[in-house]
Amino acid sequence: MNPLNQRRISDITFIIDKELNVKDGNRSFLNHLHKTDFDLNLSYILEDSDARNLKFYLENFDDSATQHNFIANIRPHENYISCIFTISRSDSFFKVVIAELSYSRSLLDRALLESREFTALLQNFDAYYFTYDGKKIILKNTKDLTIIASGSLEDFRAFFPNQFKLNFKHDDSRSQFDLMLEDIKNFISNKYYSFLQTNKKMVTVHTLKTSTRSSALIVGSVQMSQKSDVATNLYNEQKDGLTGLYNKKAITELAIKKINEDKTPCSLIIIDVDKFKECNDTYGHIFGDRVLVAVANCIQDAVKGAGMAGRIGGDEFLVILDRTSEDDIRNVTRNIRTGIQWNITNVEPGSIVTCSMGIAKFPLQAKDYNDLFALADKCLYIAKYRGRNCYIIYKPEIHDKILFENKQVDDRVASGQYFNDNSVAQLEILRAIDGIKKNKPETVENVLEKILNFFNINKITVYNEEFELAYMVAKDEDDKSECRSAHLNTNYFSYFNEFGFVHFDNTNVLGSIDGNHYEIYRSNGIASTIEVLCRGDNGKIKAFICYDLYRPARAFKNETVTLALVLANLITRKI
C-alpha cells in the first residue's frame, strides 16, 4: 500500500457478529457510510468475496493470536476503498477497528471531475453566484466579483429572499428554499431549485460541490428568468383543482425533465388510496373529495420541500423525492402512511382510510422515467397484495421473484388452470365437510387442514358457543398459540359489522381506531385476519371461527372472504 495514498482513521470502530450484522459502533462509522443507525449487514458494503472470507475468518477465529488483521474492499458510496480491519473478540461478538484506509483511483478521479465541473460552472454563471465552505456563505456578482452579502446560513436565509424578491406566498417557493438550505448545509450538490418572484418571474439555482482531501465547497449559480408567463403557468395553471398539488401533465413533465434530461438522482413514489371506490360508495362523493384533499395535505406535509407531489388519477398520487437513501425514503413514506391513517380515519365515524405505495430509485434501478414508473407501479401492486396500508421499496433480489410468481399465476388464470385447480380444491373441502362426524374431532381437523392449505394462511381457530377453544390447526407447531379467549366478551365484537364478521387485510389499521384489539393482533404477530361469528337458525351464536395470517400481511380477495364465510357456516352446522 502506497503511504502517500493512506489515511489514518483509527477512530472508526464497530461491533459485529459471525453473520456480519452490525450491533454497535461509533459515530464516525455511521458518518462514513452516510447512515443514521446501525441496522446494517457488512455484506452490503463489502465485496462478495470479502464478505465470504470474513465470515469464514470469524467462524475460525484464533483466540491465541495477539492481533488479527483482515484486508477488505468496502464500497460505501460506489467507490472502492481498501481497508485493514483490526479484529478482537469479546464473547460471541467481534470488535473491528479500521486501522488504515486507502482511497481508490476512482474516488480521486471523481474529485478531479468535480473540480472540472466547478470550472465549467464558473464559465456559465448568470449575474450572481454564491459559495459555502461549511461556515460562511458568500454571494457575489460575476461582473467584478463584488461581494453582495456574506454570513452564516441563517443570515443567508434572511438576505437571499429579500435580494431576489422571492414570493413565499406560494408554498412551493418556500419549501424549495428550505430544501436548498438543508442540502447546502449537508453538502448535497448537483441540484436545481426554482423560486417564483413577486414580479412573477423565476429564479433558478444550480449547485455543485468541489473538494480536496481537507476541505469542500458548495458553489451555486443564480439564474434569472426574463419571462413571467412561464412562472405564472408553473404555479397556477398546472395545479390540480381539487387538491392543489400539481396535475398529471405538470408532475409528469417535471419528473421527465428531472430524470431524463437533468439526470438528477431521485426516488419515485406512486401512492394509491386503498379501497377508495368502496369509500365513495359508502359515504358519498363529497366525503370522497374530502378524503382526497386530506390525503394530498398529508403527502405535502410529509414531503416538506424534499421533492414534488402531484395527482395523476382519481385516487392516485405521484411524488418525485429528491432523496435516494433508504432511511430518507422510509421517513417520508412512513409519515405519509401514518398521517393518512391517523388524520383521516376519524373524519367519518366507522371509516378507515389507508394508502399503499410503490417506490423505485433513479438511476440505481432504472435508466429513464418510463422504466422507473413501471418499477414503482409493480411495487404498488405488491403493496396491494401484501395487505395494503404499506409501502414497498423495490429490491430486485426480493421483488423480481414475486413479480415472476405473479406472472405465473396470471398465465395459469389465462389458461384456465388456476380456476380448475381452485374448483377441485374447493370441491374436496365441501366433501370433507360433508364427512364430518360428531365425536370425531379428527374429521373436523381434516377439514380445517384443507382450508388452511387452500387459503395459504397460518392458523384457523374454532371456538364453541361458550367461546371456549374447540379446534385449532396451524401451519407450524410454533403457530399453535391461543390469544383470544381472555378477550372474548361484548367489547371484543363491538367493531364487527352488522353481518357478524370482520376482516382486516392489514391489522395495522387498528392502530388508529382500536388500541386494545391492535395490541392483541400485534403481540401475536397476526397481520391479516377474517373473524366470523356463526349463528344457528334461532339466531344464537354457535361458533366463532378465525382465519389468521402472520407477517407479512396479505390482502384477502373478495371471493376469498365470501368463501371463508360460507365454509365457517357450513362447518358450524356440522359441529
C-alpha positions as CSV (number, residue, x, y, z in Angstrom):
1,M,0.0,0.0,0.0
2,N,1.4,3.3,-1.1
3,P,2.0,5.5,2.1
4,L,1.1,8.6,0.1
5,N,-2.4,7.3,-0.5
6,Q,-3.0,6.2,3.1
7,R,-5.2,7.9,5.6
8,R,-5.1,7.0,9.3
9,I,-8.7,6.7,10.6
10,S,-8.2,4.6,13.8
11,D,-11.3,6.3,15.3
12,I,-13.7,4.2,13.2
13,T,-14.9,1.2,15.2
14,F,-17.9,-1.1,15.2
15,I,-19.2,-4.4,16.7
16,I,-20.3,-7.4,14.5
17,D,-21.5,-11.0,15.0
18,K,-20.4,-14.0,12.9
19,E,-23.1,-13.2,10.3
20,L,-21.6,-9.7,9.8
21,N,-24.6,-8.0,11.4
22,V,-23.5,-4.6,12.9
23,K,-24.6,-4.4,16.5
24,D,-23.0,-1.2,17.6
25,G,-20.3,1.4,16.6
26,N,-19.2,4.9,16.9
27,R,-20.5,8.0,15.0
28,S,-17.5,8.1,12.6
29,F,-18.6,4.7,11.3
30,L,-22.1,5.9,10.5
31,N,-20.9,9.2,9.0
32,H,-18.5,7.4,6.7
33,L,-21.4,5.2,5.4
34,H,-23.9,8.0,5.3
35,K,-26.1,6.0,7.7
36,T,-28.3,7.2,10.7
37,D,-28.5,3.8,12.5
38,F,-26.7,0.5,12.9
39,D,-29.3,-1.6,11.1
40,L,-26.8,-2.9,8.6
41,N,-25.1,-6.1,7.5
42,L,-21.5,-5.7,6.3
43,S,-22.1,-7.8,3.3
44,Y,-24.0,-4.9,1.7
45,I,-20.8,-2.8,1.7
46,L,-18.2,-5.5,1.2
47,E,-17.1,-7.2,-2.0
48,D,-18.9,-10.6,-2.2
49,S,-15.6,-12.5,-1.9
50,D,-14.5,-10.4,1.0
51,A,-17.8,-11.0,2.8
52,R,-17.5,-14.7,2.4
53,N,-13.9,-14.7,3.5
54,L,-14.6,-12.6,6.6
55,K,-17.4,-14.9,7.7
56,F,-15.1,-17.9,7.3
57,Y,-12.4,-15.9,9.2
58,L,-14.7,-15.1,12.1
59,E,-16.0,-18.7,12.3
60,N,-12.4,-20.0,12.7
61,F,-11.2,-17.1,14.8
62,D,-7.9,-17.9,16.6
63,D,-8.2,-16.6,20.2
64,S,-4.5,-17.3,20.8
65,A,-3.2,-14.7,18.4
66,T,-2.4,-11.2,19.9
67,Q,-3.7,-9.3,16.9
68,H,-5.9,-10.1,13.9
69,N,-5.8,-8.1,10.7
70,F,-8.1,-8.6,7.7
71,I,-7.9,-6.7,4.4
72,A,-11.1,-5.8,2.6
73,N,-12.6,-3.6,0.0
74,I,-15.6,-1.6,1.1
75,R,-17.9,0.4,-1.2
76,P,-19.8,3.0,0.9
77,H,-20.9,5.2,-2.0
78,E,-20.0,3.5,-5.3
79,N,-16.2,3.8,-4.7
80,Y,-13.9,1.0,-3.7
81,I,-11.8,1.8,-0.6
82,S,-9.2,-0.7,0.7
83,C,-9.2,-1.1,4.4
84,I,-7.3,-3.0,7.1
85,F,-9.7,-4.4,9.8
86,T,-8.0,-5.0,13.2
87,I,-10.3,-7.5,14.9
88,S,-10.6,-8.6,18.6
89,R,-13.1,-10.9,20.2
90,S,-15.5,-10.4,23.1
91,D,-17.7,-13.4,23.9
92,S,-19.8,-14.0,20.7
93,F,-19.1,-10.6,19.2
94,F,-16.2,-9.1,17.4
95,K,-14.8,-5.5,17.7
96,V,-13.4,-4.1,14.5
97,V,-11.2,-1.1,14.2
98,I,-10.5,0.3,10.7
99,A,-6.8,1.0,11.2
100,E,-5.8,2.1,7.7
101,L,-7.7,3.1,4.6
102,S,-6.6,3.8,1.0
103,Y,-8.9,5.6,-1.3
104,S,-9.3,4.0,-4.8
105,R,-8.3,5.7,-8.0
106,S,-11.9,6.1,-9.0
107,L,-12.5,8.3,-5.9
108,L,-9.6,10.6,-6.8
109,D,-10.9,10.7,-10.4
110,R,-14.3,11.8,-9.2
111,A,-12.7,14.6,-7.1
112,L,-10.9,15.8,-10.2
113,L,-14.1,15.6,-12.3
114,E,-15.9,17.7,-9.7
115,S,-13.2,20.4,-9.9
116,R,-13.6,20.5,-13.7
117,E,-17.4,20.7,-13.3
118,F,-16.8,23.7,-11.0
119,T,-14.6,25.3,-13.6
120,A,-17.3,24.8,-16.3
121,L,-20.0,26.2,-14.0
122,L,-18.0,29.3,-13.4
123,Q,-17.9,29.9,-17.1
124,N,-21.7,29.7,-17.3
125,F,-22.8,31.9,-14.4
126,D,-25.6,34.4,-14.8
127,A,-25.4,37.6,-12.8
128,Y,-24.8,36.1,-9.4
129,Y,-23.2,33.1,-7.6
130,F,-22.5,32.0,-4.0
131,T,-20.1,29.8,-2.2
132,Y,-20.3,27.9,1.1
133,D,-17.4,26.4,2.9
134,G,-19.2,24.9,5.9
135,K,-19.1,28.1,8.0
136,K,-19.7,31.1,5.8
137,I,-21.8,31.7,2.7
138,I,-20.8,34.5,0.3
139,L,-23.0,35.9,-2.5
140,K,-21.1,37.7,-5.4
141,N,-21.9,39.1,-8.8
142,T,-20.0,37.7,-11.8
143,K,-19.1,41.1,-13.4
144,D,-16.4,42.2,-11.0
145,L,-16.7,39.5,-8.2
146,T,-18.1,42.2,-5.8
147,I,-19.4,40.6,-2.6
148,I,-23.1,41.4,-2.3
149,A,-23.5,39.7,1.1
150,S,-21.8,37.2,3.4
151,G,-22.6,35.5,6.7
152,S,-23.9,32.3,8.2
153,L,-26.6,30.1,6.7
154,E,-29.1,31.8,8.9
155,D,-28.0,35.2,7.6
156,F,-28.4,33.8,4.1
157,R,-31.9,32.6,4.9
158,A,-32.8,36.2,5.6
159,F,-31.0,38.2,2.9
160,F,-31.4,35.9,-0.2
161,P,-35.2,36.1,-0.4
162,N,-35.0,39.9,0.0
163,Q,-32.2,40.2,-2.5
164,F,-34.1,38.2,-5.2
165,K,-37.7,39.2,-4.1
166,L,-38.9,35.6,-3.6
167,N,-42.7,35.2,-3.3
168,F,-43.2,33.0,-0.3
169,K,-47.0,33.2,-0.6
170,H,-46.5,30.1,-2.8
171,D,-45.7,27.1,-0.7
172,D,-43.5,25.6,-3.5
173,S,-41.1,28.5,-3.3
174,R,-40.7,28.4,0.4
175,S,-40.4,24.6,0.5
176,Q,-37.8,24.7,-2.3
177,F,-35.8,27.4,-0.4
178,D,-35.9,25.4,2.9
179,L,-34.7,22.3,1.0
180,M,-31.9,24.2,-0.7
181,L,-30.6,25.4,2.6
182,E,-30.7,21.9,4.1
183,D,-28.9,20.5,1.1
184,I,-26.2,23.2,1.2
185,K,-25.7,22.6,4.9
186,N,-25.2,18.8,4.2
187,F,-23.0,19.5,1.1
188,I,-25.6,17.8,-1.2
189,S,-24.9,19.1,-4.7
190,N,-25.9,18.9,-8.4
191,K,-29.4,20.1,-7.5
192,Y,-31.8,22.6,-9.2
193,Y,-34.2,24.8,-7.2
194,S,-36.8,27.1,-8.7
195,F,-38.4,30.1,-7.0
196,L,-41.2,32.4,-8.0
197,Q,-40.5,36.1,-7.6
198,T,-43.0,38.8,-6.7
199,N,-42.8,40.1,-10.3
200,K,-43.9,36.6,-11.5
201,K,-40.5,35.8,-13.0
202,M,-38.4,32.8,-12.0
203,V,-35.1,32.4,-10.2
204,T,-33.2,29.1,-10.6
205,V,-30.3,28.0,-8.5
206,H,-28.0,25.2,-9.6
207,T,-25.4,23.8,-7.0
208,L,-22.2,21.9,-7.4
209,K,-19.5,20.8,-5.0
210,T,-15.8,20.9,-5.4
211,S,-13.5,19.4,-2.8
212,T,-10.0,18.4,-1.8
213,R,-8.7,15.9,0.8
214,S,-9.1,18.5,3.5
215,S,-12.0,20.8,2.5
216,A,-15.2,21.1,0.5
217,L,-17.0,23.9,-1.1
218,I,-20.6,24.3,-2.4
219,V,-20.9,26.7,-5.4
220,G,-24.4,27.8,-6.6
221,S,-25.2,29.7,-9.7
222,V,-28.2,32.1,-9.6
223,Q,-30.0,32.3,-13.0
224,M,-32.7,35.0,-13.6
225,S,-35.6,34.5,-16.0
226,Q,-36.7,37.3,-18.3
227,K,-40.2,36.0,-18.8
228,S,-43.1,36.0,-16.3
229,D,-45.6,33.8,-18.3
230,V,-43.7,30.6,-17.6
231,A,-43.7,31.2,-13.9
232,T,-47.4,32.1,-13.9
233,N,-48.2,28.8,-15.7
234,L,-45.9,26.8,-13.4
235,Y,-47.6,27.9,-10.2
236,N,-51.2,28.4,-11.3
237,E,-52.3,26.7,-14.4
238,Q,-50.5,23.4,-13.6
239,K,-52.3,22.8,-10.3
240,D,-54.9,20.1,-9.7
241,G,-58.2,21.9,-9.0
242,L,-59.3,19.8,-6.0
243,T,-56.1,19.1,-4.1
244,G,-53.8,22.0,-5.0
245,L,-51.0,19.6,-6.0
246,Y,-49.5,19.5,-9.5
247,N,-51.9,18.0,-12.0
248,K,-50.9,14.9,-14.0
249,K,-49.5,16.7,-17.0
250,A,-47.4,19.1,-14.8
251,I,-45.9,16.5,-12.4
252,T,-45.2,14.1,-15.3
253,E,-43.3,16.8,-17.3
254,L,-41.4,17.9,-14.2
255,A,-40.4,14.3,-13.5
256,I,-39.3,13.6,-17.0
257,K,-37.2,16.7,-17.0
258,K,-35.5,15.8,-13.7
259,I,-34.9,12.2,-14.7
260,N,-34.4,12.1,-18.5
261,E,-32.9,15.5,-19.1
262,D,-31.1,16.6,-15.9
263,K,-30.2,13.0,-14.8
264,T,-30.8,14.0,-11.2
265,P,-30.8,11.1,-8.7
266,C,-34.2,10.8,-7.1
267,S,-36.9,8.4,-5.9
268,L,-40.3,8.0,-7.5
269,I,-43.3,7.1,-5.2
270,I,-46.7,6.1,-6.5
271,I,-49.5,6.4,-3.9
272,D,-52.9,4.8,-4.1
273,V,-55.8,5.3,-1.6
274,D,-56.9,1.8,-0.5
275,K,-60.5,0.8,-1.4
276,F,-61.4,4.4,-2.5
277,K,-64.3,3.2,-4.6
278,E,-65.8,1.5,-1.5
279,C,-65.3,4.7,0.5
280,N,-67.1,6.7,-2.2
281,D,-70.0,4.1,-2.4
282,T,-70.4,4.0,1.4
283,Y,-70.0,7.7,2.4
284,G,-70.7,9.5,-0.9
285,H,-68.6,11.6,-3.3
286,I,-68.5,14.7,-1.2
287,F,-66.8,12.7,1.6
288,G,-64.6,11.1,-1.1
289,D,-63.4,14.6,-2.2
290,R,-62.6,15.5,1.5
291,V,-60.6,12.3,1.7
292,L,-58.5,13.2,-1.4
293,V,-57.9,16.7,-0.1
294,A,-56.8,15.3,3.3
295,V,-54.5,12.7,1.6
296,A,-52.9,15.5,-0.5
297,N,-52.3,17.5,2.6
298,C,-50.6,14.5,4.3
299,I,-48.4,14.0,1.3
300,Q,-47.4,17.6,1.1
301,D,-46.6,17.7,4.9
302,A,-44.5,14.5,4.6
303,V,-42.5,15.7,1.6
304,K,-41.8,19.1,3.2
305,G,-39.9,20.5,0.3
306,A,-37.8,17.4,-0.3
307,G,-39.5,16.9,-3.7
308,M,-42.6,17.4,-5.8
309,A,-46.1,15.9,-5.5
310,G,-49.0,15.6,-8.0
311,R,-52.3,13.9,-8.5
312,I,-52.2,11.6,-11.5
313,G,-55.6,9.9,-11.3
314,G,-58.8,9.8,-9.3
315,D,-57.2,8.4,-6.1
316,E,-53.6,8.1,-7.3
317,F,-50.7,10.4,-6.5
318,L,-47.1,10.7,-7.6
319,V,-44.1,12.0,-5.6
320,I,-40.6,12.8,-7.0
321,L,-38.4,12.7,-3.9
322,D,-35.0,14.4,-4.0
323,R,-33.6,11.6,-1.8
324,T,-32.4,8.1,-2.6
325,S,-31.1,6.8,0.8
326,E,-33.4,4.2,2.2
327,D,-33.6,5.9,5.6
328,D,-34.9,9.2,4.0
329,I,-37.4,7.3,1.8
330,R,-38.7,5.3,4.8
331,N,-39.1,8.5,6.9
332,V,-41.2,10.2,4.2
333,T,-43.3,7.1,3.3
334,R,-43.9,6.2,7.0
335,N,-45.1,9.8,7.6
336,I,-47.4,9.6,4.6
337,R,-48.9,6.2,5.7
338,T,-49.4,7.1,9.3
339,G,-50.5,10.6,8.6
340,I,-53.3,9.4,6.3
341,Q,-54.4,6.6,8.6
342,W,-54.4,8.7,11.8
343,N,-55.7,12.0,10.4
344,I,-58.4,10.8,8.1
345,T,-59.8,7.7,9.8
346,N,-61.9,9.6,12.3
347,V,-63.2,12.2,9.8
348,E,-66.3,10.0,9.4
349,P,-67.3,7.5,12.2
350,G,-66.5,4.0,11.1
351,S,-64.4,5.0,8.1
352,I,-60.9,3.5,7.7
353,V,-58.8,5.3,5.1
354,T,-55.3,4.0,4.3
355,C,-52.9,4.1,1.4
356,S,-50.4,1.8,-0.4
357,M,-47.2,2.9,-2.0
358,G,-44.6,1.6,-4.5
359,I,-41.1,3.1,-4.7
360,A,-38.2,2.9,-7.1
361,K,-34.9,4.8,-7.3
362,F,-33.1,6.6,-10.2
363,P,-30.6,5.9,-11.6
364,L,-29.8,2.9,-9.4
365,Q,-32.8,0.8,-10.7
366,A,-33.9,2.4,-14.0
367,K,-32.4,4.3,-16.9
368,D,-35.3,6.7,-17.6
369,Y,-38.7,7.9,-16.3
370,N,-40.8,5.2,-18.1
371,D,-38.8,2.4,-16.6
372,L,-38.8,4.0,-13.2
373,F,-42.6,4.5,-13.2
374,A,-43.1,0.9,-14.3
375,L,-41.0,-0.5,-11.4
376,A,-42.7,1.7,-8.9
377,D,-46.1,0.7,-10.3
378,K,-45.2,-3.0,-9.9
379,C,-44.2,-2.3,-6.3
380,L,-47.5,-0.7,-5.7
381,Y,-49.2,-3.9,-7.0
382,I,-47.1,-5.9,-4.5
383,A,-48.1,-3.5,-1.7
384,K,-51.8,-4.1,-2.5
385,Y,-51.2,-7.8,-2.4
386,R,-49.3,-7.5,0.9
387,G,-52.5,-6.3,2.6
388,R,-52.5,-2.6,1.7
389,N,-51.6,0.2,4.2
390,C,-47.9,-0.3,3.5
391,Y,-45.1,0.7,1.2
392,I,-42.7,-1.4,-0.9
393,I,-39.2,-0.1,-1.9
394,Y,-38.1,-2.0,-4.9
395,K,-35.3,-4.5,-4.3
396,P,-34.7,-6.8,-7.3
397,E,-33.5,-9.7,-5.2
398,I,-36.9,-9.8,-3.5
399,H,-39.5,-8.3,-5.7
400,D,-38.4,-9.8,-9.1
401,K,-39.2,-13.2,-7.7
402,I,-42.6,-12.1,-6.5
403,L,-43.4,-10.5,-9.9
404,F,-42.3,-13.7,-11.7
405,E,-44.5,-15.8,-9.4
406,N,-47.4,-13.4,-10.0
407,K,-46.8,-13.7,-13.8
408,Q,-47.0,-17.5,-13.4
409,V,-50.4,-17.1,-11.7
410,D,-51.6,-14.8,-14.4
411,D,-50.6,-17.4,-17.0
412,R,-52.5,-20.1,-15.1
413,V,-55.5,-17.8,-15.0
414,A,-55.4,-17.1,-18.7
415,S,-55.2,-20.9,-19.4
416,G,-58.0,-21.7,-17.0
417,Q,-55.7,-23.9,-14.9
418,Y,-56.0,-21.6,-11.9
419,F,-59.8,-21.8,-11.8
420,N,-59.8,-25.5,-12.5
421,D,-57.4,-26.2,-9.6
422,N,-59.4,-24.0,-7.3
423,S,-62.7,-25.7,-8.1
424,V,-61.2,-29.1,-7.5
425,A,-59.7,-28.0,-4.1
426,Q,-63.0,-26.4,-3.1
427,L,-64.9,-29.5,-4.0
428,E,-62.6,-31.6,-1.8
429,I,-63.2,-29.2,1.1
430,L,-67.0,-29.5,0.7
431,R,-66.8,-33.3,0.5
432,A,-64.7,-33.2,3.7
433,I,-67.3,-31.0,5.5
434,D,-70.0,-33.5,4.5
435,G,-67.9,-36.2,6.1
436,I,-67.7,-34.5,9.5
437,K,-68.8,-36.9,12.2
438,K,-69.9,-36.0,15.7
439,N,-67.5,-37.0,18.5
440,K,-64.7,-37.5,15.9
441,P,-62.6,-34.4,16.1
442,E,-60.2,-35.7,13.5
443,T,-62.8,-35.3,10.8
444,V,-63.2,-31.6,11.7
445,E,-59.4,-31.1,11.9
446,N,-59.1,-32.7,8.4
447,V,-61.5,-30.0,7.0
448,L,-59.6,-27.2,8.7
449,E,-56.3,-28.5,7.4
450,K,-57.6,-28.4,3.8
451,I,-59.0,-24.9,4.3
452,L,-55.7,-23.8,5.8
453,N,-53.7,-25.0,2.8
454,F,-56.2,-23.7,0.3
455,F,-56.2,-20.1,1.8
456,N,-52.4,-20.4,2.4
457,I,-52.7,-19.0,5.9
458,N,-51.0,-19.7,9.2
459,K,-53.8,-20.7,11.6
460,I,-57.5,-21.5,11.9
461,T,-59.1,-21.3,15.4
462,V,-62.7,-22.5,16.2
463,Y,-64.4,-21.6,19.5
464,N,-67.7,-23.1,20.7
465,E,-70.9,-21.1,21.8
466,E,-69.3,-20.5,25.2
467,F,-66.2,-19.1,23.4
468,E,-64.1,-22.0,24.6
469,L,-61.4,-23.3,22.3
470,A,-62.7,-26.2,20.4
471,Y,-60.3,-26.8,17.5
472,M,-57.1,-25.3,16.2
473,V,-54.9,-26.2,13.2
474,A,-51.7,-24.3,12.3
475,K,-49.1,-24.4,9.6
476,D,-46.2,-24.9,12.1
477,E,-46.1,-26.0,15.7
478,D,-44.8,-22.6,16.7
479,D,-48.1,-21.1,15.4
480,K,-50.2,-23.0,17.9
481,S,-50.9,-20.3,20.4
482,E,-54.3,-19.2,21.6
483,C,-54.6,-15.5,22.1
484,R,-58.3,-14.5,22.1
485,S,-60.1,-16.4,24.9
486,A,-59.3,-13.9,27.6
487,H,-60.7,-11.1,25.4
488,L,-63.9,-12.7,24.0
489,N,-66.6,-10.5,25.5
490,T,-69.2,-8.0,24.2
491,N,-66.5,-5.3,23.8
492,Y,-64.4,-7.7,21.5
493,F,-67.2,-7.8,19.0
494,S,-68.1,-4.2,19.1
495,Y,-66.3,-3.4,15.8
496,F,-67.8,-6.3,13.9
497,N,-70.1,-5.3,11.1
498,E,-73.9,-5.9,11.2
499,F,-73.4,-9.2,9.4
500,G,-71.4,-10.7,12.2
501,F,-67.9,-10.8,10.7
502,V,-64.9,-8.6,10.3
503,H,-61.8,-8.8,8.0
504,F,-58.6,-6.9,8.0
505,D,-56.1,-7.1,5.1
506,N,-53.6,-5.4,7.4
507,T,-54.3,-5.2,11.1
508,N,-52.1,-2.0,11.3
509,V,-55.3,-0.1,10.6
510,L,-56.5,-0.8,14.1
511,G,-53.6,1.3,15.5
512,S,-55.6,4.4,15.0
513,I,-59.1,3.2,15.9
514,D,-58.9,0.4,18.5
515,G,-55.7,0.2,20.5
516,N,-56.8,-2.9,22.5
517,H,-57.5,-5.1,19.5
518,Y,-54.4,-3.7,17.8
519,E,-52.3,-4.9,20.7
520,I,-53.9,-8.4,20.6
521,Y,-53.0,-8.8,17.0
522,R,-49.6,-7.1,17.2
523,S,-48.4,-9.1,20.2
524,N,-49.3,-12.3,18.5
525,G,-48.0,-11.4,15.0
526,I,-51.4,-11.5,13.3
527,A,-51.1,-9.3,10.2
528,S,-54.3,-10.3,8.3
529,T,-57.4,-11.9,9.6
530,I,-61.1,-12.9,8.9
531,E,-63.2,-13.5,12.0
532,V,-66.7,-14.9,11.8
533,L,-69.5,-15.1,14.4
534,C,-71.6,-18.1,13.3
535,R,-75.3,-18.3,14.4
536,G,-77.8,-21.1,14.3
537,D,-81.3,-20.9,12.7
538,N,-82.6,-19.5,16.0
539,G,-80.1,-16.6,15.8
540,K,-78.0,-17.7,18.8
541,I,-74.2,-17.8,18.5
542,K,-73.0,-21.4,17.9
543,A,-69.3,-20.8,17.0
544,F,-66.6,-18.2,16.5
545,I,-64.1,-19.0,13.7
546,C,-60.9,-17.1,13.0
547,Y,-58.6,-17.3,9.9
548,D,-55.2,-15.8,10.7
549,L,-52.2,-14.9,8.5
550,Y,-48.9,-13.9,10.1
551,R,-46.5,-11.3,8.7
552,P,-46.1,-10.2,6.0
553,A,-49.8,-9.1,5.6
554,R,-51.7,-10.1,2.5
555,A,-54.9,-8.7,1.0
556,F,-57.8,-11.2,1.0
557,K,-59.6,-11.2,-2.3
558,N,-63.4,-10.6,-2.2
559,E,-64.1,-14.2,-3.3
560,T,-61.8,-15.5,-0.5
561,V,-63.8,-13.6,2.1
562,T,-67.0,-14.9,0.7
563,L,-65.8,-18.5,0.7
564,A,-64.5,-18.1,4.3
565,L,-68.0,-17.0,5.4
566,V,-69.6,-19.9,3.6
567,L,-67.2,-22.5,5.0
568,A,-67.5,-21.2,8.5
569,N,-71.3,-21.5,8.5
570,L,-71.2,-25.0,6.9
571,I,-68.7,-26.2,9.5
572,T,-70.9,-24.7,12.3
573,R,-73.9,-26.7,11.0
574,K,-72.0,-29.9,11.2
575,I,-70.4,-29.5,14.6
